[in-house]
Amino acid sequence: MRLTLHTDYALRTLIYLGIHTDRLTSIREVAQAYGISENHLIKIIHRLGQGGFVETIRGRNGGLRLGRPAAQILIGDVVRYTEEDMGLVACMQPPHPEGLNRKGCILSDVCRLRGVLHEALDLFISVLDRYTLADVITDRERRLLGNAVSA
């Protein structure tokens, strides 16, 4: 399984905000710290805001901050929220929203592999659920990202 860039950038953004809890940060600041496109980051932050992971404050003195304490943000929750499709193979993907038929697997009624893959995915997520954002912010990250100057 490979997480999307959307999820990767979402997690990086949350780590950055988790380091800078003493002030508001800007999208530009986060983008510059990681070398990420601001336009791409805007979409990600909007989605994180909808999920309550990030609070956005508009206006001249606005900015971003965590929507709740880092110790209350489970990594598994972020991954589940930002990954649109957790299906490891086609038969595990959710039905198409427009009701379009996908060509199904002829083994779907008797397939044991799908069950094994479901179990593996469940274990993957259960490991992520054991860690909070606070757990993954290390002293090294604090040193590397803590020196950023607000834009």
VMD Tcl script that builds the backbone (N, CA, C; Angstrom):
set m [mol new atoms 453]
animate dup $m
set s [atomselect $m all]
$s set {name element resname resid chain x y z} {
  {N N MET 1 A 0.849 -1.176 0.000}
  {CA C MET 1 A 0.000 0.000 0.000}
  {C C MET 1 A 0.891 1.235 0.000}
  {N N ARG 2 A 0.446 2.223 -0.733}
  {CA C ARG 2 A 1.177 3.486 -0.783}
  {C C ARG 2 A 0.192 4.622 -0.538}
  {N N LEU 3 A 0.525 5.490 0.410}
  {CA C LEU 3 A -0.339 6.627 0.691}
  {C C LEU 3 A -0.167 7.676 -0.394}
  {N N THR 4 A -1.216 8.415 -0.663}
  {CA C THR 4 A -1.170 9.464 -1.672}
  {C C THR 4 A -0.356 10.656 -1.177}
  {N N LEU 5 A 0.063 11.500 -2.113}
  {CA C LEU 5 A 0.749 12.739 -1.739}
  {C C LEU 5 A -0.160 13.618 -0.894}
  {N N HIS 6 A -1.460 13.551 -1.161}
  {CA C HIS 6 A -2.425 14.331 -0.385}
  {C C HIS 6 A -2.299 13.987 1.107}
  {N N THR 7 A -2.258 12.707 1.410}
  {CA C THR 7 A -2.129 12.259 2.797}
  {C C THR 7 A -0.751 12.603 3.352}
  {N N ASP 8 A 0.284 12.404 2.564}
  {CA C ASP 8 A 1.642 12.738 2.984}
  {C C ASP 8 A 1.725 14.218 3.366}
  {N N TYR 9 A 1.225 15.096 2.499}
  {CA C TYR 9 A 1.276 16.523 2.763}
  {C C TYR 9 A 0.368 16.907 3.928}
  {N N ALA 10 A -0.736 16.227 4.067}
  {CA C ALA 10 A -1.628 16.494 5.202}
  {C C ALA 10 A -0.911 16.181 6.518}
  {N N LEU 11 A -0.245 15.043 6.576}
  {CA C LEU 11 A 0.483 14.665 7.788}
  {C C LEU 11 A 1.636 15.638 8.064}
  {N N ARG 12 A 2.352 16.032 7.013}
  {CA C ARG 12 A 3.446 16.997 7.193}
  {C C ARG 12 A 2.914 18.328 7.723}
  {N N THR 13 A 1.781 18.759 7.168}
  {CA C THR 13 A 1.183 20.017 7.622}
  {C C THR 13 A 0.819 19.932 9.090}
  {N N LEU 14 A 0.216 18.828 9.500}
  {CA C LEU 14 A -0.180 18.662 10.902}
  {C C LEU 14 A 1.049 18.631 11.810}
  {N N ILE 15 A 2.108 17.989 11.365}
  {CA C ILE 15 A 3.347 17.979 12.157}
  {C C ILE 15 A 3.857 19.402 12.328}
  {N N TYR 16 A 3.868 20.157 11.240}
  {CA C TYR 16 A 4.342 21.545 11.312}
  {C C TYR 16 A 3.499 22.354 12.291}
  {N N LEU 17 A 2.188 22.220 12.171}
  {CA C LEU 17 A 1.305 22.956 13.077}
  {C C LEU 17 A 1.458 22.466 14.516}
  {N N GLY 18 A 1.741 21.184 14.687}
  {CA C GLY 18 A 1.953 20.627 16.019}
  {C C GLY 18 A 3.224 21.134 16.677}
  {N N ILE 19 A 4.178 21.563 15.879}
  {CA C ILE 19 A 5.414 22.148 16.403}
  {C C ILE 19 A 5.198 23.615 16.756}
  {N N HIS 20 A 4.357 24.288 15.985}
  {CA C HIS 20 A 4.143 25.729 16.164}
  {C C HIS 20 A 2.791 26.017 16.814}
  {N N THR 21 A 2.575 25.454 17.975}
  {CA C THR 21 A 1.293 25.644 18.666}
  {C C THR 21 A 1.208 26.985 19.382}
  {N N ASP 22 A 2.325 27.682 19.473}
  {CA C ASP 22 A 2.363 28.950 20.198}
  {C C ASP 22 A 1.918 30.145 19.354}
  {N N ARG 23 A 1.651 29.891 18.061}
  {CA C ARG 23 A 1.277 30.992 17.166}
  {C C ARG 23 A 0.523 30.451 15.962}
  {N N LEU 24 A -0.065 31.359 15.203}
  {CA C LEU 24 A -0.680 30.992 13.936}
  {C C LEU 24 A 0.409 30.884 12.874}
  {N N THR 25 A 0.224 29.995 11.931}
  {CA C THR 25 A 1.152 29.895 10.813}
  {C C THR 25 A 0.391 30.168 9.523}
  {N N SER 26 A 1.121 30.351 8.451}
  {CA C SER 26 A 0.491 30.614 7.162}
  {C C SER 26 A 0.695 29.423 6.227}
  {N N ILE 27 A -0.150 29.363 5.217}
  {CA C ILE 27 A 0.001 28.329 4.197}
  {C C ILE 27 A 1.361 28.485 3.524}
  {N N ARG 28 A 1.742 29.718 3.248}
  {CA C ARG 28 A 3.038 29.986 2.606}
  {C C ARG 28 A 4.180 29.434 3.454}
  {N N GLU 29 A 4.109 29.635 4.747}
  {CA C GLU 29 A 5.166 29.170 5.647}
  {C C GLU 29 A 5.300 27.651 5.601}
  {N N VAL 30 A 4.174 26.957 5.665}
  {CA C VAL 30 A 4.196 25.488 5.614}
  {C C VAL 30 A 4.718 25.030 4.257}
  {N N ALA 31 A 4.232 25.646 3.186}
  {CA C ALA 31 A 4.654 25.279 1.831}
  {C C ALA 31 A 6.159 25.473 1.659}
  {N N GLN 32 A 6.678 26.578 2.159}
  {CA C GLN 32 A 8.108 26.845 2.031}
  {C C GLN 32 A 8.938 25.884 2.876}
  {N N ALA 33 A 8.458 25.547 4.042}
  {CA C ALA 33 A 9.203 24.635 4.922}
  {C C ALA 33 A 9.415 23.273 4.268}
  {N N TYR 34 A 8.432 22.813 3.512}
  {CA C TYR 34 A 8.499 21.490 2.899}
  {C C TYR 34 A 8.745 21.506 1.393}
  {N N GLY 35 A 8.746 22.688 0.780}
  {CA C GLY 35 A 8.916 22.748 -0.663}
  {C C GLY 35 A 7.702 22.218 -1.408}
  {N N ILE 36 A 6.517 22.542 -0.898}
  {CA C ILE 36 A 5.245 22.083 -1.472}
  {C C ILE 36 A 4.575 23.266 -2.161}
  {N N SER 37 A 3.875 22.996 -3.239}
  {CA C SER 37 A 3.109 24.023 -3.930}
  {C C SER 37 A 2.031 24.593 -3.008}
  {N N GLU 38 A 1.971 25.923 -2.914}
  {CA C GLU 38 A 0.935 26.569 -2.092}
  {C C GLU 38 A -0.463 26.220 -2.595}
  {N N ASN 39 A -0.638 26.208 -3.925}
  {CA C ASN 39 A -1.954 25.898 -4.489}
  {C C ASN 39 A -2.414 24.502 -4.089}
  {N N HIS 40 A -1.500 23.546 -4.118}
  {CA C HIS 40 A -1.845 22.180 -3.714}
  {C C HIS 40 A -2.149 22.134 -2.212}
  {N N LEU 41 A -1.368 22.849 -1.443}
  {CA C LEU 41 A -1.542 22.855 0.006}
  {C C LEU 41 A -2.859 23.503 0.431}
  {N N ILE 42 A -3.321 24.480 -0.316}
  {CA C ILE 42 A -4.608 25.127 -0.010}
  {C C ILE 42 A -5.730 24.095 0.004}
  {N N LYS 43 A -5.747 23.215 -0.991}
  {CA C LYS 43 A -6.780 22.177 -1.076}
  {C C LYS 43 A -6.691 21.221 0.111}
  {N N ILE 44 A -5.487 20.869 0.464}
  {CA C ILE 44 A -5.277 19.930 1.568}
  {C C ILE 44 A -5.713 20.555 2.890}
  {N N ILE 45 A -5.345 21.792 3.108}
  {CA C ILE 45 A -5.708 22.470 4.353}
  {C C ILE 45 A -7.211 22.681 4.433}
  {N N HIS 46 A -7.824 22.978 3.300}
  {CA C HIS 46 A -9.285 23.109 3.279}
  {C C HIS 46 A -9.932 21.796 3.742}
  {N N ARG 47 A -9.451 20.693 3.205}
  {CA C ARG 47 A -9.986 19.376 3.580}
  {C C ARG 47 A -9.717 19.082 5.056}
  {N N LEU 48 A -8.517 19.375 5.531}
  {CA C LEU 48 A -8.200 19.159 6.951}
  {C C LEU 48 A -9.088 20.022 7.840}
  {N N GLY 49 A -9.403 21.222 7.381}
  {CA C GLY 49 A -10.316 22.091 8.123}
  {C C GLY 49 A -11.714 21.497 8.199}
  {N N GLN 50 A -12.188 20.932 7.099}
  {CA C GLN 50 A -13.506 20.299 7.084}
  {C C GLN 50 A -13.565 19.135 8.065}
  {N N GLY 51 A -12.439 18.462 8.240}
  {CA C GLY 51 A -12.382 17.320 9.143}
  {C C GLY 51 A -12.104 17.687 10.594}
  {N N GLY 52 A -11.905 18.974 10.868}
  {CA C GLY 52 A -11.648 19.413 12.232}
  {C C GLY 52 A -10.216 19.221 12.698}
  {N N PHE 53 A -9.326 18.846 11.785}
  {CA C PHE 53 A -7.925 18.662 12.152}
  {C C PHE 53 A -7.190 19.996 12.221}
  {N N VAL 54 A -7.641 20.961 11.410}
  {CA C VAL 54 A -7.015 22.275 11.328}
  {C C VAL 54 A -8.091 23.339 11.502}
  {N N GLU 55 A -7.727 24.386 12.206}
  {CA C GLU 55 A -8.602 25.547 12.313}
  {C C GLU 55 A -7.991 26.651 11.464}
  {N N THR 56 A -8.805 27.240 10.592}
  {CA C THR 56 A -8.329 28.333 9.759}
  {C C THR 56 A -8.988 29.624 10.220}
  {N N ILE 57 A -8.178 30.631 10.401}
  {CA C ILE 57 A -8.668 31.941 10.831}
  {C C ILE 57 A -8.426 32.911 9.678}
  {N N ARG 58 A -9.494 33.499 9.189}
  {CA C ARG 58 A -9.398 34.418 8.051}
  {C C ARG 58 A -9.015 35.821 8.506}
  {N N GLY 59 A -8.614 36.615 7.541}
  {CA C GLY 59 A -8.345 38.016 7.816}
  {C C GLY 59 A -6.869 38.343 7.869}
  {N N ARG 60 A -6.639 39.623 8.069}
  {CA C ARG 60 A -5.265 40.147 8.058}
  {C C ARG 60 A -4.373 39.452 9.076}
  {N N ASN 61 A -4.865 39.184 10.248}
  {CA C ASN 61 A -4.071 38.521 11.288}
  {C C ASN 61 A -4.410 37.039 11.404}
  {N N GLY 62 A -4.949 36.484 10.331}
  {CA C GLY 62 A -5.372 35.088 10.337}
  {C C GLY 62 A -4.220 34.125 10.135}
  {N N GLY 63 A -4.581 32.878 10.028}
  {CA C GLY 63 A -3.585 31.839 9.823}
  {C C GLY 63 A -4.165 30.480 10.149}
  {N N LEU 64 A -3.287 29.548 10.427}
  {CA C LEU 64 A -3.659 28.162 10.691}
  {C C LEU 64 A -3.164 27.732 12.055}
  {N N ARG 65 A -3.900 26.798 12.622}
  {CA C ARG 65 A -3.450 26.116 13.830}
  {C C ARG 65 A -4.172 24.781 13.892}
  {N N LEU 66 A -3.687 23.917 14.763}
  {CA C LEU 66 A -4.353 22.628 14.932}
  {C C LEU 66 A -5.778 22.844 15.416}
  {N N GLY 67 A -6.675 21.999 14.951}
  {CA C GLY 67 A -8.068 22.086 15.365}
  {C C GLY 67 A -8.307 21.507 16.746}
  {N N ARG 68 A -7.385 20.709 17.220}
  {CA C ARG 68 A -7.423 20.144 18.576}
  {C C ARG 68 A -5.995 19.764 18.955}
  {N N PRO 69 A -5.740 19.492 20.213}
  {CA C PRO 69 A -4.366 19.174 20.630}
  {C C PRO 69 A -3.787 17.983 19.867}
  {N N ALA 70 A -2.487 18.037 19.612}
  {CA C ALA 70 A -1.800 16.976 18.870}
  {C C ALA 70 A -2.002 15.603 19.515}
  {N N ALA 71 A -2.108 15.564 20.810}
  {CA C ALA 71 A -2.299 14.295 21.518}
  {C C ALA 71 A -3.685 13.707 21.279}
  {N N GLN 72 A -4.591 14.469 20.674}
  {CA C GLN 72 A -5.942 13.981 20.385}
  {C C GLN 72 A -6.160 13.682 18.897}
  {N N ILE 73 A -5.106 13.810 18.099}
  {CA C ILE 73 A -5.216 13.541 16.659}
  {C C ILE 73 A -4.536 12.210 16.363}
  {N N LEU 74 A -5.332 11.193 16.063}
  {CA C LEU 74 A -4.785 9.885 15.719}
  {C C LEU 74 A -4.313 9.884 14.269}
  {N N ILE 75 A -3.141 9.327 14.039}
  {CA C ILE 75 A -2.608 9.231 12.685}
  {C C ILE 75 A -3.569 8.415 11.811}
  {N N GLY 76 A -4.135 7.358 12.362}
  {CA C GLY 76 A -5.090 6.538 11.611}
  {C C GLY 76 A -6.307 7.328 11.170}
  {N N ASP 77 A -6.793 8.230 12.019}
  {CA C ASP 77 A -7.937 9.067 11.642}
  {C C ASP 77 A -7.594 9.964 10.458}
  {N N VAL 78 A -6.399 10.529 10.474}
  {CA C VAL 78 A -5.977 11.407 9.376}
  {C C VAL 78 A -5.880 10.606 8.078}
  {N N VAL 79 A -5.270 9.439 8.137}
  {CA C VAL 79 A -5.121 8.607 6.938}
  {C C VAL 79 A -6.486 8.179 6.402}
  {N N ARG 80 A -7.369 7.719 7.275}
  {CA C ARG 80 A -8.714 7.327 6.819}
  {C C ARG 80 A -9.444 8.504 6.197}
  {N N TYR 81 A -9.263 9.692 6.760}
  {CA C TYR 81 A -9.974 10.873 6.276}
  {C C TYR 81 A -9.427 11.377 4.939}
  {N N THR 82 A -8.116 11.300 4.759}
  {CA C THR 82 A -7.514 11.884 3.562}
  {C C THR 82 A -7.378 10.908 2.400}
  {N N GLU 83 A -7.359 9.630 2.663}
  {CA C GLU 83 A -7.277 8.641 1.584}
  {C C GLU 83 A -8.675 8.381 1.039}
  {N N GLU 84 A -8.870 8.674 -0.224}
  {CA C GLU 84 A -10.188 8.490 -0.818}
  {C C GLU 84 A -10.516 7.022 -1.068}
  {N N ASP 85 A -9.508 6.217 -1.294}
  {CA C ASP 85 A -9.753 4.829 -1.655}
  {C C ASP 85 A -8.765 3.930 -0.917}
  {N N MET 86 A -9.263 3.211 0.059}
  {CA C MET 86 A -8.402 2.310 0.815}
  {C C MET 86 A -8.438 0.890 0.247}
  {N N GLY 87 A -9.133 0.703 -0.867}
  {CA C GLY 87 A -9.200 -0.617 -1.491}
  {C C GLY 87 A -7.860 -0.997 -2.083}
  {N N LEU 88 A -7.279 -2.080 -1.609}
  {CA C LEU 88 A -5.963 -2.492 -2.088}
  {C C LEU 88 A -6.022 -3.081 -3.491}
  {N N VAL 89 A -7.142 -3.689 -3.825}
  {CA C VAL 89 A -7.370 -4.232 -5.166}
  {C C VAL 89 A -8.763 -3.803 -5.607}
  {N N ALA 90 A -9.036 -3.939 -6.889}
  {CA C ALA 90 A -10.284 -3.428 -7.470}
  {C C ALA 90 A -11.533 -3.943 -6.761}
  {N N CYS 91 A -11.538 -5.192 -6.357}
  {CA C CYS 91 A -12.754 -5.750 -5.739}
  {C C CYS 91 A -13.002 -5.207 -4.335}
  {N N MET 92 A -12.014 -4.512 -3.763}
  {CA C MET 92 A -12.176 -3.922 -2.434}
  {C C MET 92 A -12.582 -2.454 -2.505}
  {N N GLN 93 A -12.614 -1.887 -3.707}
  {CA C GLN 93 A -12.949 -0.489 -3.853}
  {C C GLN 93 A -14.449 -0.275 -3.670}
  {N N PRO 94 A -14.813 0.887 -3.136}
  {CA C PRO 94 A -16.239 1.170 -2.954}
  {C C PRO 94 A -16.938 1.292 -4.305}
  {N N PRO 95 A -18.265 1.112 -4.316}
  {CA C PRO 95 A -18.997 1.252 -5.574}
  {C C PRO 95 A -18.813 2.651 -6.156}
  {N N HIS 96 A -18.843 2.731 -7.448}
  {CA C HIS 96 A -18.689 4.023 -8.136}
  {C C HIS 96 A -19.892 4.897 -7.806}
  {N N PRO 97 A -19.670 6.187 -7.444}
  {CA C PRO 97 A -20.771 7.059 -7.016}
  {C C PRO 97 A -21.854 7.260 -8.079}
  {N N GLU 98 A -21.486 7.201 -9.353}
  {CA C GLU 98 A -22.489 7.370 -10.405}
  {C C GLU 98 A -23.164 6.058 -10.769}
  {N N GLY 99 A -22.850 4.995 -10.038}
  {CA C GLY 99 A -23.484 3.704 -10.287}
  {C C GLY 99 A -22.947 2.975 -11.497}
  {N N LEU 100 A -21.816 3.426 -12.030}
  {CA C LEU 100 A -21.238 2.761 -13.187}
  {C C LEU 100 A -20.742 1.382 -12.787}
  {N N ASN 101 A -20.937 0.435 -13.646}
  {CA C ASN 101 A -20.486 -0.924 -13.366}
  {C C ASN 101 A -18.989 -1.043 -13.589}
  {N N ARG 102 A -18.311 -1.654 -12.638}
  {CA C ARG 102 A -16.912 -2.008 -12.819}
  {C C ARG 102 A -16.896 -3.478 -13.171}
  {N N LYS 103 A -15.962 -3.836 -14.002}
  {CA C LYS 103 A -15.849 -5.242 -14.334}
  {C C LYS 103 A -15.401 -5.992 -13.089}
  {N N GLY 104 A -16.234 -6.900 -12.623}
  {CA C GLY 104 A -15.934 -7.632 -11.398}
  {C C GLY 104 A -15.037 -8.821 -11.643}
  {N N CYS 105 A -14.482 -9.315 -10.592}
  {CA C CYS 105 A -13.623 -10.490 -10.648}
  {C C CYS 105 A -14.508 -11.735 -10.608}
  {N N ILE 106 A -14.190 -12.712 -11.414}
  {CA C ILE 106 A -14.997 -13.933 -11.434}
  {C C ILE 106 A -14.848 -14.744 -10.154}
  {N N LEU 107 A -13.828 -14.427 -9.363}
  {CA C LEU 107 A -13.592 -15.151 -8.110}
  {C C LEU 107 A -14.202 -14.459 -6.893}
  {N N SER 108 A -14.858 -13.340 -7.094}
  {CA C SER 108 A -15.274 -12.520 -5.952}
  {C C SER 108 A -16.110 -13.274 -4.921}
  {N N ASP 109 A -16.932 -14.207 -5.332}
  {CA C ASP 109 A -17.763 -14.943 -4.370}
  {C C ASP 109 A -16.993 -15.985 -3.568}
  {N N VAL 110 A -15.856 -16.420 -4.072}
  {CA C VAL 110 A -15.103 -17.483 -3.403}
  {C C VAL 110 A -13.670 -17.076 -3.044}
  {N N CYS 111 A -13.353 -15.838 -3.241}
  {CA C CYS 111 A -11.969 -15.373 -3.092}
  {C C CYS 111 A -11.550 -15.273 -1.628}
  {N N ARG 112 A -10.451 -15.921 -1.282}
  {CA C ARG 112 A -9.893 -15.808 0.057}
  {C C ARG 112 A -8.858 -14.693 0.131}
  {N N LEU 113 A -8.275 -14.350 -1.020}
  {CA C LEU 113 A -7.260 -13.303 -1.051}
  {C C LEU 113 A -7.830 -11.983 -0.558}
  {N N ARG 114 A -9.044 -11.670 -0.945}
  {CA C ARG 114 A -9.662 -10.410 -0.515}
  {C C ARG 114 A -9.740 -10.345 1.006}
  {N N GLY 115 A -10.073 -11.460 1.645}
  {CA C GLY 115 A -10.123 -11.504 3.105}
  {C C GLY 115 A -8.756 -11.281 3.734}
  {N N VAL 116 A -7.730 -11.861 3.134}
  {CA C VAL 116 A -6.362 -11.685 3.625}
  {C C VAL 116 A -5.956 -10.215 3.486}
  {N N LEU 117 A -6.281 -9.613 2.359}
  {CA C LEU 117 A -5.938 -8.205 2.142}
  {C C LEU 117 A -6.706 -7.287 3.091}
  {N N HIS 118 A -7.972 -7.612 3.344}
  {CA C HIS 118 A -8.746 -6.837 4.331}
  {C C HIS 118 A -8.079 -6.912 5.707}
  {N N GLU 119 A -7.662 -8.111 6.089}
  {CA C GLU 119 A -7.001 -8.277 7.381}
  {C C GLU 119 A -5.711 -7.464 7.452}
  {N N ALA 120 A -4.935 -7.487 6.375}
  {CA C ALA 120 A -3.687 -6.724 6.341}
  {C C ALA 120 A -3.960 -5.224 6.441}
  {N N LEU 121 A -4.961 -4.751 5.734}
  {CA C LEU 121 A -5.316 -3.331 5.783}
  {C C LEU 121 A -5.794 -2.949 7.185}
  {N N ASP 122 A -6.602 -3.801 7.793}
  {CA C ASP 122 A -7.077 -3.539 9.152}
  {C C ASP 122 A -5.913 -3.448 10.136}
  {N N LEU 123 A -4.928 -4.315 9.984}
  {CA C LEU 123 A -3.758 -4.279 10.865}
  {C C LEU 123 A -2.929 -3.015 10.624}
  {N N PHE 124 A -2.783 -2.631 9.376}
  {CA C PHE 124 A -2.069 -1.395 9.028}
  {C C PHE 124 A -2.710 -0.208 9.732}
  {N N ILE 125 A -4.020 -0.082 9.598}
  {CA C ILE 125 A -4.745 1.039 10.212}
  {C C ILE 125 A -4.702 0.941 11.738}
  {N N SER 126 A -4.782 -0.267 12.274}
  {CA C SER 126 A -4.763 -0.399 13.740}
  {C C SER 126 A -3.422 0.054 14.320}
  {N N VAL 127 A -2.331 -0.147 13.587}
  {CA C VAL 127 A -1.032 0.363 14.038}
  {C C VAL 127 A -1.053 1.890 14.020}
  {N N LEU 128 A -1.575 2.479 12.950}
  {CA C LEU 128 A -1.647 3.935 12.871}
  {C C LEU 128 A -2.530 4.512 13.975}
  {N N ASP 129 A -3.545 3.777 14.364}
  {CA C ASP 129 A -4.449 4.226 15.428}
  {C C ASP 129 A -3.797 4.210 16.812}
  {N N ARG 130 A -2.658 3.571 16.932}
  {CA C ARG 130 A -1.957 3.544 18.222}
  {C C ARG 130 A -1.118 4.793 18.448}
  {N N TYR 131 A -0.978 5.621 17.423}
  {CA C TYR 131 A -0.105 6.790 17.521}
  {C C TYR 131 A -0.886 8.073 17.266}
  {N N THR 132 A -0.534 9.075 18.058}
  {CA C THR 132 A -1.124 10.398 17.875}
  {C C THR 132 A -0.105 11.289 17.161}
  {N N LEU 133 A -0.570 12.435 16.750}
  {CA C LEU 133 A 0.332 13.413 16.152}
  {C C LEU 133 A 1.452 13.763 17.127}
  {N N ALA 134 A 1.121 13.899 18.393}
  {CA C ALA 134 A 2.138 14.226 19.411}
  {C C ALA 134 A 3.211 13.140 19.485}
  {N N ASP 135 A 2.830 11.893 19.264}
  {CA C ASP 135 A 3.791 10.790 19.330}
  {C C ASP 135 A 4.828 10.841 18.220}
  {N N VAL 136 A 4.469 11.399 17.079}
  {CA C VAL 136 A 5.380 11.357 15.936}
  {C C VAL 136 A 6.196 12.636 15.755}
  {N N ILE 137 A 5.971 13.625 16.590}
  {CA C ILE 137 A 6.771 14.851 16.526}
  {C C ILE 137 A 8.004 14.656 17.409}
  {N N THR 138 A 9.148 14.568 16.755}
  {CA C THR 138 A 10.393 14.311 17.476}
  {C C THR 138 A 11.150 15.606 17.741}
  {N N ASP 139 A 12.138 15.514 18.595}
  {CA C ASP 139 A 12.997 16.674 18.878}
  {C C ASP 139 A 13.717 17.139 17.610}
  {N N ARG 140 A 14.082 16.190 16.765}
  {CA C ARG 140 A 14.769 16.553 15.506}
  {C C ARG 140 A 13.848 17.389 14.625}
  {N N GLU 141 A 12.600 16.981 14.509}
  {CA C GLU 141 A 11.646 17.772 13.723}
  {C C GLU 141 A 11.443 19.148 14.343}
  {N N ARG 142 A 11.387 19.188 15.651}
  {CA C ARG 142 A 11.247 20.488 16.323}
  {C C ARG 142 A 12.420 21.407 15.978}
  {N N ARG 143 A 13.632 20.837 15.960}
  {CA C ARG 143 A 14.814 21.640 15.608}
  {C C ARG 143 A 14.774 22.078 14.152}
  {N N LEU 144 A 14.453 21.158 13.256}
  {CA C LEU 144 A 14.473 21.462 11.830}
  {C C LEU 144 A 13.349 22.421 11.418}
  {N N LEU 145 A 12.177 22.225 11.976}
  {CA C LEU 145 A 11.012 23.020 11.563}
  {C C LEU 145 A 10.698 24.171 12.510}
  {N N GLY 146 A 11.300 24.155 13.668}
  {CA C GLY 146 A 11.003 25.186 14.658}
  {C C GLY 146 A 11.628 26.530 14.376}
  {N N ASN 147 A 12.575 26.560 13.460}
  {CA C ASN 147 A 13.263 27.810 13.143}
  {C C ASN 147 A 12.607 28.593 12.023}
  {N N ALA 148 A 11.530 28.078 11.476}
  {CA C ALA 148 A 10.870 28.765 10.358}
  {C C ALA 148 A 10.350 30.115 10.822}
  {N N VAL 149 A 10.426 31.064 9.943}
  {CA C VAL 149 A 9.940 32.416 10.214}
  {C C VAL 149 A 8.606 32.579 9.512}
  {N N SER 150 A 7.629 33.135 10.213}
  {CA C SER 150 A 6.323 33.304 9.589}
  {C C SER 150 A 6.416 34.238 8.398}
  {N N ALA 151 A 5.643 33.888 7.377}
  {CA C ALA 151 A 5.668 34.650 6.116}
  {C C ALA 151 A 4.770 35.854 6.171}
}
mol reanalyze $m
mol bondsrecalc $m
mol representation Tube
mol addrep $m
